[in-house]
Amino acid sequence: MESSIRVVKEENGICTFRVSGVLDYSTMNPFIEEIQSIEIGTKKVIVHFDELEFIDSTGIGAIINLVHDANAKNFKVEFQGINEEIEELFDTIGVFQIMEQLKMEEA
């Protein structure tokens, strides 16, 4: 099972990522490196999960880091293509609640 994190495009302040395969302890470093390379001035990061097959707790930690980086660097994060299993996992772990809490703190 091949895994990859690809930055599909960066234009008009929008950065698009495609996550495929597995996001776990063995593959999260490239994801974290891409997160850290997001420039100040970016308005939005869209992460496509439609090719993600598996995510573990370290992968979820990397997603939460992205959410916190978004807050610190003042850009929005949008998830697309989340399958039902991963959406349920994000909900159970509290990823969506963290995003909502950070939005409320901004206001």
N, C-alpha and C positions, 0 to 999 in steps of 0.2 A: 504494500500500500504506500504509494508515494504521497508525500505531504509537501505543500508549498504555501508560501505567503507571497503574493504578488501585489505590487502597487500597479494598478491598471492604468490610472491616469491621474495627473495633477493639473487641474486647470481651473481658472476663475475662483481660486481659493478653496476648491473642493478636491479632496484626496480620496481615491477609491481603492480599497483593498479587496482581494479575493483570497479567502482562506480555503484550502482544500486538503482532504485527507484527514490527518490527525493533528490536533493541537494539544500537546501534552509536554511533560518534562523534557522529552528528547527533541522537541521541535519548537519550543516556545521562544528560544533565544532569537531566531530571525524575526519573529513577530515583535518582540520587545525592541529589537534594534530598529525596526521600521517605525514603531511608535515613537521612539526617542528622536527619530530623524524628522518628525513632523515639525514643520517650521512655524514659528510665531507668525501670525497673519493668516494662517489657514482658517477658513470659516466653518468647514464641515468635513468630517471624515465618515465615509460610508463603508461599512464592512459587509461584504457578501459572504454568507455562510452556506449557500446552497450546495457547495461541494464538500462541506465539512462532514466527515463520517464519525468522528469521535472527539470528545474533549474531556480532559480530566481536571482535577482541582487546580493544578498549576496553570493550565490553559485558561481556566476561569479567572484565576488570579491575574493573568496577563490582560484579560478583557477588563477587569476592574481597574487595573493600572491605566489602561487606555481611557476609561471614564474619568479617572482622577486627573490624568494629563490634560484631557479636554477641558476640565474645569480650570486647571492652572493656566493653560495657554489660551483659554477663552474661545474654544471652538465647540461645535455640536457634534455628537456622535449619532449615527443612524445605523441600525442593524437591518439587513435585508436577507431574505432567503433562509430564515431560521426555520428548521423543521420542528415539528410538534415536540419531539423529545428534548431537543436542546432548549426550546422556549420554556418548557416546563422546568428544566434544570435551572436555567437562568432565573426563573421566577422563584423557585424553591430556595436557591442560594441567596437571592436578594439583589441580583444585578440590576433589575429594573427599579427596585426600590431605592438603591443607591443613586441611580440616575435621576429619579424624581426628587430625592432629597437635595441633591446638588442644584437642581433647577430652582427649587424653592429658596435655597440659600442665596442664589443669584438675585432673585427678585426683591 
